[in-house]
Amino acid sequence: MRDNTLSFQGMQFLLYFVLPNLYFHVTTAYDILRHCGVELGKRDFLGQI
């Protein structure tokens, strides 16, 4: 990437670039919060049902 240019179509960009990065960052934020003692669970993810 850095010096290279990537070319995507819309759906390919979403499925192969955006979603993996989104999941990585969400998981990392969750891990950091848990490490700092924040009690998070499934209900926090799902919200009020």
Helices and strands as residue ranges (DSSP letters): H 10-13, I 14-18, H 19-35, H 42-46
